[in-house]
Amino acid sequence: MENQVGKTKDVGFQFGIRKTFSVSSEKVWGFLFSKNGLKIWLGKLKNELEIKKEYETENGITGLVRVFKANSHIRLNWKPKNWVNMSTVQIRVIGNQEKTTIAIHQEKLLNAEQRAEMKEYWNEIMKKVGTEIKKPAGNTVYN
């Protein structure tokens, strides 16, 4: 059997991306969970994002928040409306006052096509987040 990029033994296909920015971890975390930040990486929410509660976005992504540790990471189920399967997304913020890495990992993807779709999605999200968090403090709107 040939190896396929991103295929795991236990959790289907997976994808991960990491990017480091020259800003504090507090600023990155604050942005990711602001109204604007959430809209970028998750979509506009129809309800609040709460631990052990289901969420839904206006563009049809649904899931359940599994783990939320402030200033560290979130782990949630992720299912766009056109998917038959539920995947898992984890976002970690690792850093200090000078630089911060955002690490996004998604697993339980159905196949190589879904992995490619999410690779494109998360690469675009990382660019958008990077553009926003690099803006001078006076020009960044978090809410």
Number of C-alpha atoms within 10 A of each C-alpha: 3 4 7 10 11 16 19 14 6 8 14 16 23 25 20 18 14 15 13 14 16 16 17 19 22 18 15 27 20 16 20 23 18 15 16 18 24 16 15 17 17 18 17 18 18 12 12 11 16 13 16 13 13 16 21 21 18 13 13 16 19 19 21 19 19 17 14 17 10 12 17 15 17 18 20 23 20 24 19 16 12 8 13 9 12 16 21 20 22 19 20 18 23 19 20 13 11 10 14 21 19 23 17 21 16 24 23 22 24 18 14 16 11 16 23 15 10 17 17 11 12 19 15 14 16 19 11 14 18 17 10 20 22 14 11 8 10 6 9 13 14 17 9
